[in-house]
Amino acid sequence: MNVPDEIAVVGCDDIMFVGLLSTALTTLKVPEYDVGARSARMLLDRTSGRSGESEVLLRPELIVRQSVPRTRDPSRTNTGVEDI
C-alpha cells in the first residue's frame, strides 16, 4: 500500500523520529507534562482527603505531516481534534 495515496497513517505521542521517516508521520501530540501534573495533583488531593478535580479535559494537538492526504474539499476536512 502507498502512504498517503491508498492509506492514511497517524501515530500518537509525536515521538522524536517520526518527522524523519521517508513519509513523515502525522501524529496526535498529547500534552504529557499537563497529564503528569494534573494526575499528581489529583493523587495528592485524594490521599490528603481534599476534594479536587475528578475529571480533567486536555486538548491534544494534531500535527499533520505527509502520512495523510491533503484535501481541498471542505466536506472531507476533519482536524481530528476533539475534546477527549
Wavefront OBJ file of the C-alpha trace (Angstrom):
o trace
v 0.000 0.000 0.000
v 1.095 3.525 -0.716
v 1.040 6.130 2.068
v -0.845 8.518 1.852
v -2.422 7.751 -1.549
v -4.042 4.460 -0.526
v -3.948 4.589 3.259
v -3.532 7.330 5.864
v -1.347 6.625 8.898
v -1.496 8.544 12.170
v 0.627 7.947 15.245
v 0.361 9.099 18.814
v 2.731 10.984 21.158
v 4.898 12.718 18.489
v 7.991 10.688 19.314
v 11.260 12.189 18.134
v 11.982 10.306 14.930
v 8.520 10.402 13.263
v 9.298 13.579 11.352
v 12.435 11.933 9.946
v 10.764 8.947 8.263
v 10.697 8.843 4.451
v 7.000 9.730 4.741
v 6.789 11.930 7.826
v 4.165 10.539 10.207
v 1.115 12.605 11.133
v 0.728 12.414 14.889
v -1.513 13.296 17.785
v 0.583 15.104 20.394
v -0.707 14.646 23.919
v 0.310 17.316 26.484
v 2.424 14.918 28.570
v 3.542 17.457 31.187
v -0.056 18.517 31.815
v -1.178 14.877 32.116
v 1.501 14.227 34.751
v 0.952 17.471 36.662
v -2.825 17.058 36.797
v -2.504 13.383 37.766
v -0.105 14.223 40.596
v -2.408 16.992 41.860
v -5.423 14.654 41.813
v -3.469 11.945 43.650
v -2.225 14.366 46.315
v -5.725 15.778 46.796
v -7.228 12.329 47.154
v -4.579 10.988 49.567
v -4.891 14.044 51.825
v -8.689 13.873 51.934
v -9.317 17.025 49.905
v -11.968 17.056 47.243
v -10.478 18.180 43.984
v -10.924 17.563 40.307
v -12.319 14.156 39.451
v -12.210 14.701 35.715
v -9.787 16.660 33.559
v -10.131 17.682 29.937
v -6.876 18.066 27.999
v -6.772 19.026 24.337
v -4.311 17.132 22.120
v -2.689 18.750 19.075
v -2.932 17.169 15.624
v 0.346 17.610 13.740
v -0.380 16.927 10.073
v 2.576 15.650 8.081
v 2.957 13.618 4.890
v 1.268 10.378 6.006
v -2.269 11.656 5.404
v -3.678 13.058 2.158
v -4.292 16.767 1.914
v -7.718 17.750 0.668
v -9.228 20.950 -0.618
v -12.772 19.548 -0.372
v -14.232 21.196 2.790
v -16.727 18.353 3.230
v -13.779 15.951 3.751
v -11.821 18.190 6.104
v -11.635 16.969 9.681
v -8.915 18.201 12.012
v -9.423 15.169 14.209
v -9.015 17.333 17.300
v -11.894 16.711 19.641
v -12.261 17.071 23.362
v -11.322 13.800 24.988
l 1 2 3 4 5 6 7 8 9 10 11 12 13 14 15 16 17 18 19 20 21 22 23 24 25 26 27 28 29 30 31 32 33 34 35 36 37 38 39 40 41 42 43 44 45 46 47 48 49 50 51 52 53 54 55 56 57 58 59 60 61 62 63 64 65 66 67 68 69 70 71 72 73 74 75 76 77 78 79 80 81 82 83 84
